[in-house]
Amino acid sequence: KLVENNTPKEVASMKIVDPACGSGTFLLGAYQYLLDWHLQWYRENKPQGWAKKKLSPIIMVSNEWKLSSEKKKEILLNNIFGVDIDAQAVEVTKLSLHLKLLEEENQLVNTSLPLPFDKRLLPDLGKNIQCGNSLIGSDYFEGQIGVNEKDRFTVNPFDWNNAFKDVFDKGGFDVVIGNPPYVRIQGLQENYGNQIEYFTKLYKSAVKRFDFYLLFAERGFKLLKNDGNLGFICPHKFLNSDFGSGLRNFLVENESLKTFISFGNNLIFEQVSTYTGLLFIQRSLSKM
């Protein structure tokens, strides 16, 4: 909905992030949507004129309009961002996005306009897809003496403002999407026990027997710019459980809840017995 009635120039400034991107499934979906949207827009808005431009965003292949390699790369670099604590997952996401970029490239390579010698077909995604702990900032080790490298590596604090400085200089992300991890307090105590105190101090949603996905919803909200939108698929139990009271209060205080669609007892993910729904929230100017 955010791209409706816009032009490619306007959409180019839109920043989309998945703060727990894993292997990149949601980012691939967003990228594919933007590719399809751009191609449709150019087809419907005097494609012959666009094709005559020096760096044409579209080209004719077998009597059919296609996005040029440079346009596909531009969309990827302008719009798609992600973070994950798992370094291997980050590399998989980069590879998946590169493969998506290369689709149909064998048809385009002989028909695209020649690229300058310093232009790489596969862009460096190091600034777009980064490795770090989305929930823990660089303040985690403040005041601690003699922090060993193993602890620093395990926690892997992530400074959002520095990592995406250009984005936050303009207010934040337009869109936050994803399927954040689900880890109940029992799992947190077993694997992240030394981080629980940090979470309870930093996050209003970290109350009682909280779950990771609640923290990601709160963090996602804080990543948004004015009028930015978040869309998560996550468990719906927080709507009426004690441990969800923190997030519910947070959403009410910020007047941010737009829609929640529950899938009830229908299991969406194979081999995962979690009952989920779709959470949509928006950050409004009055509460910033």
NUZAKE-408928 format. One record per atom (N, C-alpha, C): atom name; x, y, z. Coordinates in steps of 0.1 Angstrom, whole numbers, plus 5000, padded with zeros to 4 digits. Layout:
N
("CA" (X Y Z))
...
//
This chain:
288
("N" (5008 4988 5000))
("CA" (5000 5000 5000))
("C" (5009 5013 5000))
("N" (5021 5012 5005))
("CA" (5029 5024 5007))
("C" (5034 5029 4993))
("N" (5034 5020 4983))
("CA" (5039 5024 4970))
("C" (5028 5029 4961))
("N" (5016 5027 4965))
("CA" (5004 5031 4957))
("C" (5005 5046 4954))
("N" (5002 5049 4941))
("CA" (5002 5063 4937))
("C" (5015 5071 4938))
("N" (5026 5063 4938))
("CA" (5039 5069 4939))
("C" (5046 5067 4925))
("N" (5057 5073 4923))
("CA" (5066 5071 4912))
("C" (5078 5064 4916))
("N" (5086 5058 4907))
("CA" (5098 5051 4910))
("C" (5108 5061 4918))
("N" (5108 5073 4914))
("CA" (5117 5083 4921))
("C" (5113 5084 4936))
("N" (5100 5084 4938))
("CA" (5095 5085 4952))
("C" (5098 5072 4960))
("N" (5096 5061 4953))
("CA" (5098 5048 4960))
("C" (5113 5046 4963))
("N" (5122 5052 4955))
("CA" (5136 5050 4957))
("C" (5141 5054 4971))
("N" (5134 5063 4977))
("CA" (5138 5067 4990))
("C" (5132 5059 5002))
("N" (5124 5049 4998))
("CA" (5118 5040 5008))
("C" (5127 5030 5014))
("N" (5128 5029 5027))
("CA" (5138 5020 5033))
("C" (5130 5009 5040))
("N" (5133 4996 5037))
("CA" (5126 4985 5042))
("C" (5136 4976 5050))
("N" (5133 4972 5062))
("CA" (5143 4964 5070))
("C" (5136 4952 5077))
("N" (5143 4941 5078))
("CA" (5139 4930 5086))
("C" (5149 4929 5097))
("N" (5146 4931 5109))
("CA" (5156 4931 5120))
("C" (5160 4918 5125))
("N" (5154 4907 5120))
("CA" (5158 4894 5123))
("C" (5156 4886 5110))
("N" (5164 4889 5100))
("CA" (5162 4885 5086))
("C" (5164 4870 5084))
("N" (5172 4863 5092))
("CA" (5174 4849 5090))
("C" (5181 4847 5076))
("N" (5175 4838 5069))
("CA" (5180 4835 5055))
("C" (5175 4844 5045))
("N" (5167 4854 5049))
("CA" (5162 4865 5039))
("C" (5149 4863 5033))
("N" (5141 4854 5038))
("CA" (5128 4851 5031))
("C" (5119 4863 5029))
("N" (5118 4871 5040))
("CA" (5109 4883 5039))
("C" (5115 4894 5030))
("N" (5128 4895 5031))
("CA" (5135 4905 5022))
("C" (5134 4901 5008))
("N" (5135 4888 5005))
("CA" (5133 4884 4991))
("C" (5119 4887 4986))
("N" (5109 4885 4995))
("CA" (5096 4888 4991))
("C" (5094 4903 4988))
("N" (5100 4911 4997))
("CA" (5099 4926 4995))
("C" (5106 4930 4982))
("N" (5117 4924 4979))
("CA" (5125 4928 4967))
("C" (5117 4924 4955))
("N" (5112 4912 4955))
("CA" (5104 4907 4943))
("C" (5092 4916 4941))
("N" (5085 4920 4952))
("CA" (5074 4929 4950))
("C" (5078 4942 4944))
("N" (5089 4947 4948))
("CA" (5094 4960 4943))
("C" (5098 4959 4928))
("N" (5104 4948 4925))
("CA" (5108 4945 4911))
("C" (5095 4945 4902))
("N" (5085 4937 4906))
("CA" (5073 4936 4899))
("C" (5066 4950 4898))
("N" (5066 4957 4909))
("CA" (5059 4970 4909))
("C" (5066 4980 4899))
("N" (5079 4980 4900))
("CA" (5086 4989 4891))
("C" (5084 4986 4876))
("N" (5084 4973 4873))
("CA" (5083 4969 4859))
("C" (5068 4972 4854))
("N" (5058 4970 4862))
("CA" (5045 4974 4859))
("C" (5043 4989 4857))
("N" (5050 4997 4866))
("CA" (5049 5011 4865))
("C" (5055 5016 4851))
("N" (5066 5011 4848))
("CA" (5073 5016 4835))
("C" (5065 5011 4823))
("N" (5059 4999 4824))
("CA" (5051 4994 4813))
("C" (5039 5003 4810))
("N" (5033 5009 4821))
("CA" (5021 5017 4820))
("C" (5024 5031 4818))
("N" (5036 5036 4818))
("CA" (5039 5050 4818))
("C" (5050 5053 4807))
("N" (5045 5052 4794))
("CA" (5053 5055 4782))
("C" (5067 5048 4782))
("N" (5067 5035 4782))
("CA" (5079 5027 4782))
("C" (5089 5030 4771))
("N" (5084 5034 4760))
("CA" (5094 5037 4749))
("C" (5102 5049 4752))
("N" (5096 5059 4759))
("CA" (5104 5071 4763))
("C" (5114 5067 4774))
("N" (5111 5059 4783))
("CA" (5121 5055 4793))
("C" (5132 5047 4787))
("N" (5129 5039 4777))
("CA" (5139 5030 4771))
("C" (5149 5038 4763))
("N" (5146 5050 4759))
("CA" (5155 5059 4751))
("C" (5165 5066 4760))
("N" (5163 5066 4773))
("CA" (5172 5073 4782))
("C" (5186 5067 4782))
("N" (5196 5075 4786))
("CA" (5210 5070 4786))
("C" (5212 5058 4795))
("N" (5207 5058 4807))
("CA" (5207 5046 4816))
("C" (5192 5042 4817))
("N" (5187 5035 4807))
("CA" (5173 5031 4807))
("C" (5170 5021 4818))
("N" (5159 5024 4825))
("CA" (5155 5014 4836))
("C" (5148 5001 4830))
("N" (5144 5002 4818))
("CA" (5138 4990 4811))
("C" (5144 4988 4797))
("N" (5144 4976 4793))
("CA" (5149 4972 4780))
("C" (5139 4962 4774))
("N" (5139 4961 4761))
("CA" (5131 4951 4754))
("C" (5138 4938 4752))
("N" (5132 4927 4756))
("CA" (5138 4914 4755))
("C" (5127 4905 4749))
("N" (5130 4899 4737))
("CA" (5120 4890 4731))
("C" (5106 4896 4731))
("N" (5105 4909 4726))
("CA" (5093 4916 4725))
("C" (5086 4918 4738))
("N" (5093 4919 4749))
("CA" (5087 4921 4762))
("C" (5096 4930 4770))
("N" (5090 4939 4778))
("CA" (5098 4948 4786))
("C" (5103 4941 4798))
("N" (5116 4944 4802))
("CA" (5122 4939 4814))
("C" (5130 4950 4821))
("N" (5131 4949 4834))
("CA" (5140 4958 4841))
("C" (5154 4956 4837))
("N" (5162 4967 4836))
("CA" (5176 4965 4833))
("C" (5183 4961 4845))
("N" (5195 4955 4843))
("CA" (5204 4951 4854))
("C" (5207 4962 4864))
("N" (5209 4974 4858))
("CA" (5213 4985 4867))
("C" (5201 4989 4876))
("N" (5189 4988 4870))
("CA" (5177 4992 4877))
("C" (5174 4982 4889))
("N" (5176 4970 4886))
("CA" (5174 4959 4896))
("C" (5184 4961 4907))
("N" (5196 4964 4904))
("CA" (5206 4966 4914))
("C" (5203 4979 4922))
("N" (5199 4989 4915))
("CA" (5195 5002 4922))
("C" (5184 5000 4932))
("N" (5174 4992 4929))
("CA" (5163 4989 4938))
("C" (5168 4982 4950))
("N" (5176 4972 4948))
("CA" (5181 4964 4959))
("C" (5189 4973 4969))
("N" (5198 4981 4964))
("CA" (5206 4989 4972))
("C" (5199 5001 4979))
("N" (5189 5006 4972))
("CA" (5181 5017 4978))
("C" (5171 5013 4988))
("N" (5165 5001 4987))
("CA" (5153 4998 4994))
("C" (5154 4986 5005))
("N" (5164 4977 5003))
("CA" (5163 4965 5011))
("C" (5175 4965 5021))
("N" (5171 4962 5034))
("CA" (5180 4962 5045))
("C" (5177 4951 5055))
("N" (5187 4946 5062))
("CA" (5184 4935 5071))
("C" (5195 4934 5081))
("N" (5191 4928 5093))
("CA" (5201 4925 5103))
("C" (5198 4911 5109))
("N" (5208 4904 5112))
("CA" (5207 4891 5120))
("C" (5219 4888 5128))
("N" (5217 4882 5139))
("CA" (5228 4879 5149))
("C" (5237 4868 5143))
("N" (5231 4860 5135))
("CA" (5238 4848 5129))
("C" (5246 4852 5116))
("N" (5259 4852 5117))
("CA" (5268 4856 5106))
("C" (5265 4848 5093))
("N" (5263 4835 5095))
("CA" (5260 4826 5084))
("C" (5247 4830 5077))
("N" (5237 4833 5085))
("CA" (5224 4837 5080))
("C" (5225 4850 5072))
("N" (5233 4859 5076))
("CA" (5236 4871 5069))
("C" (5242 4868 5055))
("N" (5251 4859 5055))
("CA" (5257 4856 5042))
("C" (5247 4849 5033))
("N" (5239 4840 5038))
("CA" (5228 4834 5030))
("C" (5219 4844 5025))
("N" (5215 4854 5033))
("CA" (5206 4865 5028))
("C" (5213 4872 5016))
("N" (5225 4876 5018))
("CA" (5232 4883 5007))
("C" (5232 4874 4994))
("N" (5235 4862 4996))
("CA" (5236 4853 4984))
("C" (5222 4851 4978))
("N" (5212 4850 4986))
("CA" (5198 4849 4980))
("C" (5194 4861 4972))
("N" (5198 4873 4978))
("CA" (5194 4885 4971))
("C" (5202 4887 4958))
("N" (5215 4882 4958))
("CA" (5223 4883 4946))
("C" (5217 4873 4935))
("N" (5213 4862 4940))
("CA" (5207 4852 4930))
("C" (5194 4858 4924))
("N" (5186 4865 4932))
("CA" (5174 4871 4927))
("C" (5178 4882 4917))
("N" (5188 4889 4920))
("CA" (5192 4900 4911))
("C" (5197 4894 4897))
("N" (5203 4882 4898))
("CA" (5208 4875 4886))
("C" (5197 4868 4878))
("N" (5185 4867 4883))
("CA" (5175 4860 4875))
("C" (5173 4866 4862))
("N" (5172 4858 4851))
("CA" (5170 4863 4837))
("C" (5182 4871 4832))
("N" (5193 4871 4840))
("CA" (5204 4879 4835))
("C" (5210 4874 4822))
("N" (5209 4862 4820))
("CA" (5214 4856 4807))
("C" (5207 4862 4795))
("N" (5194 4867 4797))
("CA" (5187 4873 4787))
("C" (5190 4888 4785))
("N" (5195 4894 4796))
("CA" (5197 4908 4796))
("C" (5211 4912 4793))
("N" (5221 4903 4795))
("CA" (5235 4906 4794))
("C" (5239 4911 4780))
("N" (5232 4906 4770))
("CA" (5236 4910 4756))
("C" (5227 4921 4751))
("N" (5217 4925 4759))
("CA" (5208 4936 4754))
("C" (5209 4948 4762))
("N" (5214 4947 4775))
("CA" (5215 4959 4783))
("C" (5225 4969 4777))
("N" (5224 4981 4781))
("CA" (5234 4991 4777))
("C" (5247 4987 4784))
("N" (5258 4990 4777))
("CA" (5271 4986 4783))
("C" (5273 4994 4796))
("N" (5279 4987 4806))
("CA" (5281 4993 4819))
("C" (5295 4999 4820))
("N" (5297 5010 4827))
("CA" (5311 5015 4829))
("C" (5319 5004 4835))
("N" (5332 5004 4832))
("CA" (5341 4993 4836))
("C" (5342 4992 4852))
("N" (5338 5002 4859))
("CA" (5339 5002 4874))
("C" (5326 4998 4880))
("N" (5316 4994 4872))
("CA" (5304 4990 4878))
("C" (5303 4974 4879))
("N" (5301 4970 4891))
("CA" (5300 4955 4894))
("C" (5286 4951 4891))
("N" (5284 4939 4885))
("CA" (5271 4933 4883))
("C" (5265 4930 4897))
("N" (5273 4924 4906))
("CA" (5268 4921 4919))
("C" (5273 4931 4929))
("N" (5264 4939 4934))
("CA" (5268 4950 4943))
("C" (5272 4944 4957))
("N" (5280 4952 4964))
("CA" (5284 4949 4978))
("C" (5272 4952 4987))
("N" (5267 4942 4994))
("CA" (5256 4943 5002))
("C" (5260 4945 5017))
("N" (5272 4947 5020))
("CA" (5277 4948 5033))
("C" (5271 4959 5042))
("N" (5267 4970 5035))
("CA" (5260 4981 5043))
("C" (5245 4979 5044))
("N" (5240 4970 5035))
("CA" (5225 4968 5036))
("C" (5222 4956 5045))
("N" (5229 4945 5045))
("CA" (5226 4934 5053))
("C" (5238 4932 5063))
("N" (5235 4934 5076))
("CA" (5246 4935 5085))
("C" (5243 4924 5097))
("N" (5254 4921 5103))
("CA" (5254 4911 5114))
("C" (5254 4918 5128))
("N" (5245 4915 5136))
("CA" (5245 4920 5150))
("C" (5232 4916 5157))
("N" (5232 4920 5170))
("CA" (5221 4917 5179))
("C" (5211 4929 5178))
("N" (5200 4927 5171))
("CA" (5191 4938 5170))
("C" (5185 4943 5183))
("N" (5185 4935 5193))
("CA" (5179 4939 5206))
("C" (5188 4945 5216))
("N" (5201 4944 5213))
("CA" (5211 4949 5223))
("C" (5220 4959 5216))
("N" (5221 4971 5222))
("CA" (5229 4981 5217))
("C" (5243 4981 5223))
("N" (5251 4991 5219))
("CA" (5265 4992 5223))
("C" (5266 4996 5238))
("N" (5255 4999 5244))
("CA" (5255 5003 5258))
("C" (5256 4991 5267))
("N" (5254 4979 5262))
("CA" (5253 4967 5270))
("C" (5265 4965 5279))
("N" (5277 4968 5274))
("CA" (5289 4965 5282))
("C" (5294 4978 5289))
("N" (5286 4988 5289))
("CA" (5291 5001 5296))
("C" (5292 4998 5311))
("N" (5303 5003 5316))
("CA" (5305 5002 5331))
("C" (5311 4988 5335))
("N" (5312 4979 5325))
("CA" (5318 4966 5328))
("C" (5333 4966 5326))
("N" (5341 4961 5335))
("CA" (5356 4961 5334))
("C" (5360 4947 5329))
("N" (5370 4947 5320))
("CA" (5376 4935 5315))
("C" (5366 4926 5307))
("N" (5359 4931 5298))
("CA" (5350 4923 5290))
("C" (5358 4915 5281))
("N" (5356 4901 5281))
("CA" (5364 4893 5272))
("C" (5357 4892 5258))
("N" (5365 4889 5249))
("CA" (5361 4888 5235))
("C" (5350 4878 5232))
("N" (5351 4867 5240))
("CA" (5341 4857 5238))
("C" (5327 4862 5241))
("N" (5326 4869 5252))
("CA" (5313 4875 5256))
("C" (5308 4885 5246))
("N" (5318 4894 5241))
("CA" (5314 4904 5232))
("C" (5310 4898 5219))
("N" (5316 4887 5215))
("CA" (5312 4880 5202))
("C" (5299 4873 5204))
("N" (5296 4867 5216))
("CA" (5283 4860 5218))
("C" (5272 4870 5218))
("N" (5273 4881 5225))
("CA" (5262 4891 5226))
("C" (5261 4899 5213))
("N" (5272 4902 5207))
("CA" (5273 4909 5194))
("C" (5264 4921 5194))
("N" (5266 4931 5202))
("CA" (5258 4943 5203))
("C" (5258 4950 5189))
("N" (5247 4957 5186))
("CA" (5245 4963 5173))
("C" (5240 4978 5175))
("N" (5247 4987 5169))
("CA" (5244 5001 5170))
("C" (5236 5005 5158))
("N" (5223 5005 5159))
("CA" (5215 5008 5147))
("C" (5218 5022 5141))
("N" (5220 5032 5149))
("CA" (5222 5046 5144))
("C" (5235 5047 5137))
("N" (5245 5040 5141))
("CA" (5258 5041 5133))
("C" (5258 5032 5121))
("N" (5252 5020 5123))
("CA" (5252 5010 5112))
("C" (5244 5016 5100))
("N" (5233 5023 5102))
("CA" (5224 5028 5092))
("C" (5223 5043 5094))
("N" (5234 5050 5095))
("CA" (5234 5064 5097))
("C" (5226 5072 5088))
("N" (5227 5069 5075))
("CA" (5220 5077 5065))
("C" (5205 5075 5066))
("N" (5201 5063 5070))
("CA" (5186 5061 5072))
("C" (5181 5069 5084))
("N" (5188 5069 5095))
("CA" (5183 5076 5107))
("C" (5185 5091 5107))
("N" (5195 5095 5098))
("CA" (5196 5110 5096))
("C" (5183 5115 5090))
("N" (5175 5106 5083))
("CA" (5163 5110 5077))
("C" (5151 5105 5085))
("N" (5153 5101 5097))
("CA" (5142 5098 5106))
("C" (5140 5083 5109))
("N" (5145 5074 5101))
("CA" (5143 5060 5104))
("C" (5138 5053 5092))
("N" (5134 5040 5094))
("CA" (5129 5032 5083))
("C" (5114 5034 5080))
("N" (5111 5033 5067))
("CA" (5097 5034 5063))
("C" (5089 5022 5067))
("N" (5096 5010 5066))
("CA" (5089 4997 5067))
("C" (5098 4988 5075))
("N" (5092 4981 5085))
("CA" (5098 4970 5092))
("C" (5089 4958 5090))
("N" (5096 4947 5085))
("CA" (5088 4935 5082))
("C" (5095 4923 5089))
("N" (5088 4911 5089))
("CA" (5095 4899 5093))
("C" (5087 4890 5102))
("N" (5094 4879 5106))
("CA" (5089 4869 5114))
("C" (5099 4867 5126))
("N" (5098 4876 5136))
("CA" (5108 4876 5147))
("C" (5108 4862 5154))
("N" (5120 4859 5160))
("CA" (5121 4846 5167))
("C" (5112 4846 5180))
("N" (5108 4834 5183))
("CA" (5099 4831 5194))
("C" (5108 4823 5204))
("N" (5111 4830 5215))
("CA" (5118 4823 5226))
("C" (5112 4827 5239))
("N" (5105 4818 5246))
("CA" (5099 4821 5259))
("C" (5109 4823 5270))
("N" (5105 4828 5281))
("CA" (5114 4831 5292))
("C" (5122 4819 5297))
("N" (5117 4807 5296))
("CA" (5124 4795 5300))
("C" (5137 4794 5291))
("N" (5135 4796 5278))
("CA" (5147 4795 5269))
("C" (5156 4807 5271))
("N" (5150 4819 5275))
("CA" (5159 4830 5277))
("C" (5168 4828 5289))
("N" (5162 4822 5300))
("CA" (5169 4820 5312))
("C" (5180 4810 5310))
("N" (5178 4800 5301))
("CA" (5188 4790 5299))
("C" (5199 4794 5290))
("N" (5196 4802 5280))
("CA" (5206 4806 5270))
("C" (5210 4821 5270))
("N" (5202 4829 5276))
("CA" (5204 4844 5276))
("C" (5203 4850 5290))
("N" (5205 4842 5300))
("CA" (5202 4846 5314))
("C" (5209 4859 5318))
("N" (5221 4861 5313))
("CA" (5228 4873 5316))
("C" (5223 4886 5309))
("N" (5214 4884 5299))
("CA" (5208 4895 5292))
("C" (5195 4899 5296))
("N" (5188 4891 5305))
("CA" (5175 4894 5309))
("C" (5173 4907 5316))
("N" (5183 4910 5325))
("CA" (5183 4923 5332))
("C" (5183 4935 5323))
("N" (5191 4934 5312))
("CA" (5192 4944 5302))
("C" (5179 4946 5295))
("N" (5173 4935 5291))
("CA" (5160 4936 5285))
("C" (5149 4942 5293))
("N" (5149 4938 5306))
("CA" (5138 4944 5315))
("C" (5140 4959 5317))
("N" (5152 4964 5316))
("CA" (5155 4978 5318))
("C" (5152 4986 5306))
("N" (5155 4980 5294))
("CA" (5154 4987 5282))
("C" (5140 4986 5275))
("N" (5133 4975 5277))
("CA" (5120 4973 5270))
("C" (5108 4973 5279))
("N" (5098 4981 5276))
("CA" (5086 4981 5283))
("C" (5078 4967 5281))
("N" (5081 4961 5270))
("CA" (5074 4948 5267))
("C" (5080 4936 5274))
("N" (5092 4938 5281))
("CA" (5099 4927 5288))
("C" (5093 4926 5302))
("N" (5081 4921 5304))
("CA" (5075 4919 5317))
("C" (5071 4904 5318))
("N" (5071 4900 5331))
("CA" (5067 4887 5335))
("C" (5074 4876 5326))
("N" (5067 4866 5321))
("CA" (5074 4856 5313))
("C" (5074 4859 5298))
("N" (5081 4870 5295))
("CA" (5081 4875 5282))
("C" (5087 4867 5271))
("N" (5085 4870 5259))
("CA" (5090 4863 5247))
("C" (5098 4872 5239))
("N" (5108 4867 5231))
("CA" (5116 4875 5223))
("C" (5108 4884 5213))
("N" (5098 4878 5207))
("CA" (5090 4885 5196))
("C" (5084 4898 5201))
("N" (5081 4898 5214))
("CA" (5075 4911 5220))
("C" (5086 4922 5219))
("N" (5098 4918 5223))
("CA" (5109 4928 5222))
("C" (5111 4933 5208))
("N" (5110 4924 5198))
("CA" (5113 4927 5185))
("C" (5102 4937 5180))
("N" (5089 4935 5184))
("CA" (5079 4944 5180))
("C" (5081 4958 5186))
("N" (5086 4959 5198))
("CA" (5089 4972 5204))
("C" (5101 4978 5197))
("N" (5112 4970 5195))
("CA" (5123 4975 5187))
("C" (5120 4980 5173))
("N" (5111 4972 5167))
("CA" (5107 4975 5153))
("C" (5100 4988 5153))
("N" (5092 4991 5162))
("CA" (5085 5004 5163))
("C" (5095 5015 5164))
("N" (5105 5014 5172))
("CA" (5115 5024 5174))
("C" (5124 5026 5162))
("N" (5124 5017 5153))
("CA" (5132 5018 5141))
("C" (5124 5026 5130))
("N" (5111 5028 5132))
("CA" (5103 5035 5122))
("C" (5105 5050 5123))
("N" (5103 5056 5111))
("CA" (5102 5071 5110))
("C" (5088 5075 5112))
("N" (5085 5087 5112))
("CA" (5072 5092 5113))
("C" (5063 5086 5102))
("N" (5052 5081 5106))
("CA" (5042 5074 5097))
("C" (5048 5061 5091))
("N" (5059 5056 5096))
("CA" (5064 5043 5092))
("C" (5056 5032 5097))
("N" (5056 5021 5090))
("CA" (5047 5009 5092))
("C" (5055 4997 5095))
("N" (5050 4989 5105))
("CA" (5056 4976 5108))
("C" (5046 4965 5105))
("N" (5050 4954 5099))
("CA" (5042 4942 5097))
("C" (5049 4930 5101))
("N" (5045 4923 5111))
("CA" (5051 4910 5116))
("C" (5041 4899 5115))
("N" (5046 4887 5113))
("CA" (5038 4875 5116))
("C" (5044 4870 5129))
("N" (5035 4868 5139))
("CA" (5040 4864 5152))
("C" (5029 4857 5160))
("N" (5032 4850 5171))
("CA" (5022 4844 5179))
("C" (5011 4854 5184))
("N" (4999 4850 5185))
("CA" (4988 4859 5189))
("C" (4985 4858 5204))
("N" (4993 4850 5211))
("CA" (4990 4848 5225))
("C" (4991 4860 5234))
("N" (5000 4870 5229))
("CA" (5002 4882 5237))
("C" (4990 4890 5238))
("N" (4980 4888 5230))
("CA" (4967 4896 5230))
("C" (4960 4894 5243))
("N" (4960 4882 5249))
("CA" (4952 4880 5261))
("C" (4960 4873 5272))
("N" (4973 4873 5272))
("CA" (4981 4867 5283))
("C" (4988 4877 5292))
("N" (4991 4873 5304))
("CA" (4998 4882 5313))
("C" (5011 4887 5307))
("N" (5019 4878 5301))
("CA" (5032 4882 5296))
("C" (5031 4892 5284))
("N" (5020 4893 5278))
("CA" (5018 4903 5267))
("C" (5013 4916 5272))
("N" (5011 4918 5285))
("CA" (5006 4931 5290))
("C" (5016 4942 5287))
("N" (5029 4940 5287))
("CA" (5038 4950 5285))
("C" (5037 4956 5271))
("N" (5037 4947 5261))
("CA" (5036 4951 5247))
("C" (5022 4958 5244))
("N" (5011 4952 5250))
("CA" (4998 4958 5248))
("C" (4998 4972 5253))
("N" (5004 4974 5265))
("CA" (5004 4988 5271))
("C" (5013 4997 5262))
("N" (5024 4992 5257))
("CA" (5032 5000 5248))
("C" (5025 5004 5236))
("N" (5017 4995 5230))
("CA" (5010 4999 5218))
("C" (4999 5009 5220))
("N" (4993 5007 5232))
("CA" (4982 5017 5236))
("C" (4988 5031 5238))
("N" (4999 5031 5246))
("CA" (5005 5044 5249))
("C" (5010 5051 5237))
("N" (5014 5044 5227))
("CA" (5019 5051 5215))
("C" (5008 5051 5204))
("N" (4996 5047 5207))
("CA" (4985 5047 5198))
("C" (4990 5042 5184))
("N" (4996 5030 5184))
("CA" (5003 5026 5172))
("C" (4996 5014 5165))
("N" (4987 5007 5172))
("CA" (4982 4995 5167))
("C" (4972 4998 5155))
("N" (4975 4993 5143))
("CA" (4966 4995 5132))
("C" (4956 4983 5131))
("N" (4962 4971 5130))
("CA" (4954 4959 5127))
("C" (4961 4947 5133))
("N" (4953 4937 5138))
("CA" (4959 4924 5142))
("C" (4949 4914 5136))
("N" (4955 4905 5128))
("CA" (4947 4895 5121))
("C" (4951 4881 5127))
("N" (4942 4875 5134))
("CA" (4946 4862 5140))
("C" (4942 4850 5131))
("N" (4951 4840 5130))
("CA" (4948 4828 5122))
("C" (4942 4818 5131))
("N" (4939 4821 5144))
("CA" (4932 4812 5152))
("C" (4940 4799 5155))
("N" (4934 4788 5153))
("CA" (4941 4775 5155))
("C" (4947 4769 5143))
("N" (4947 4777 5132))
("CA" (4954 4773 5120))
("C" (4969 4774 5121))
("N" (4976 4764 5118))
("CA" (4991 4764 5118))
("C" (4996 4769 5105))
("N" (5003 4780 5105))
("CA" (5008 4785 5092))
("C" (5021 4779 5088))
("N" (5030 4776 5098))
("CA" (5043 4771 5095))
("C" (5043 4756 5097))
("N" (5048 4748 5087))
("CA" (5049 4734 5088))
("C" (5059 4730 5099))
("N" (5055 4720 5106))
("CA" (5063 4714 5117))
("C" (5066 4724 5128))
("N" (5058 4735 5129))
("CA" (5059 4744 5141))
("C" (5046 4746 5147))
("N" (5044 4741 5159))
("CA" (5031 4742 5165))
("C" (5029 4755 5173))
("N" (5029 4766 5165))
("CA" (5027 4780 5170))
("C" (5015 4786 5163))
("N" (5006 4791 5171))
("CA" (4995 4798 5166))
("C" (4998 4813 5164))
("N" (4996 4817 5151))
("CA" (5002 4831 5148))
("C" (4991 4840 5142))
("N" (4995 4852 5140))
("CA" (4987 4862 5134))
("C" (4995 4873 5128))
("N" (4989 4883 5122))
("CA" (4996 4894 5115))
("C" (4994 4906 5123))
("N" (5005 4912 5127))
("CA" (5006 4924 5135))
("C" (5010 4936 5127))
("N" (5002 4947 5126))
("CA" (5005 4959 5119))
("C" (5004 4971 5128))
("N" (5015 4978 5129))
("CA" (5015 4990 5137))
("C" (5022 5001 5130))
("N" (5019 5014 5134))
("CA" (5024 5025 5127))
("C" (5029 5035 5138))
("N" (5040 5042 5135))
("CA" (5045 5052 5144))
("C" (5040 5066 5139))
("N" (5033 5073 5149))
("CA" (5026 5085 5145))
("C" (5034 5097 5151))
("N" (5033 5108 5144))
("CA" (5041 5120 5148))
("C" (5037 5125 5162))
("N" (5025 5123 5166))
("CA" (5021 5128 5179))
("C" (5028 5121 5191))
("N" (5033 5109 5188))
("CA" (5039 5102 5199))
("C" (5054 5101 5197))
("N" (5060 5108 5189))
("CA" (5075 5107 5187))
("C" (5082 5117 5196))
//
